[in-house]
Amino acid sequence: MGMAAAESQFHVLAVDDNIVDRKLIERLLKTSSYQVTTVDSGSKALEFLGLQEHDLISPNTPSVSPNNLQIGFP
């Protein structure tokens, strides 16, 4: 892939504290030809946001119960 093609790639910053989920997200997005950066915390995500531009941020979202009520974390 040439330099111009790499620069035009959609860049996703995926944030998840679970390594299995991070690897899965990374593999799925890279298979779809996205450029992916993964980090394990919000503070690391903020660091990366200051270093380079991202087209999309995929944050770790709280779990949802069967009746679609969000389960909060302390």
C-alpha positions in Angstrom: 0.0 0.0 0.0 1.4 3.4 -1.0 1.9 6.4 1.3 -1.2 8.2 0.0 -3.4 5.1 0.5 -2.1 4.7 4.1 -2.8 8.3 4.9 -6.4 8.1 3.6 -7.2 5.0 5.7 -9.9 5.3 8.3 -8.2 5.4 11.7 -9.9 3.9 14.8 -8.8 4.2 18.4 -10.3 1.3 20.3 -10.3 1.4 24.1 -10.9 -1.7 26.2 -9.4 -3.0 29.4 -9.9 -6.6 28.4 -7.1 -7.8 26.2 -9.2 -10.5 24.5 -11.8 -7.9 23.5 -9.0 -5.5 22.3 -7.4 -8.2 20.1 -10.8 -9.2 18.7 -11.7 -5.6 17.9 -8.3 -5.0 16.3 -8.5 -8.1 14.2 -12.0 -7.4 12.9 -11.2 -3.8 12.0 -7.9 -4.6 10.4 -9.6 -7.3 8.3 -11.9 -4.6 7.1 -8.8 -2.5 6.1 -9.0 0.0 9.0 -6.0 1.4 10.7 -6.3 0.5 14.4 -4.7 1.7 17.6 -5.7 -0.1 20.7 -5.2 1.0 24.3 -6.3 -0.4 27.7 -7.4 2.7 29.5 -9.0 6.1 29.1 -5.9 7.9 30.2 -3.9 6.2 27.5 -6.6 7.0 25.0 -6.2 10.7 25.9 -2.5 10.5 25.4 -3.0 9.0 21.9 -5.6 11.6 21.0 -3.0 14.3 21.6 -0.5 12.5 19.4 -2.4 11.8 16.2 -5.8 12.3 14.6 -8.4 9.5 14.7 -11.6 9.2 12.7 -13.5 7.1 15.3 -13.0 6.3 19.0 -14.5 3.0 20.2 -14.7 3.2 24.0 -15.2 0.2 26.3 -18.9 0.3 27.1 -20.5 -0.9 30.3 -22.3 -4.2 30.3 -26.0 -4.3 29.6 -28.5 -6.5 31.4 -31.0 -8.7 29.5 -33.7 -6.0 30.0 -31.4 -3.4 28.4 -30.7 -1.5 31.6 -27.2 -0.3 31.8 -25.2 -1.8 34.6 -23.1 0.8 36.4 -19.6 0.4 37.7 -18.3 1.9 40.9 
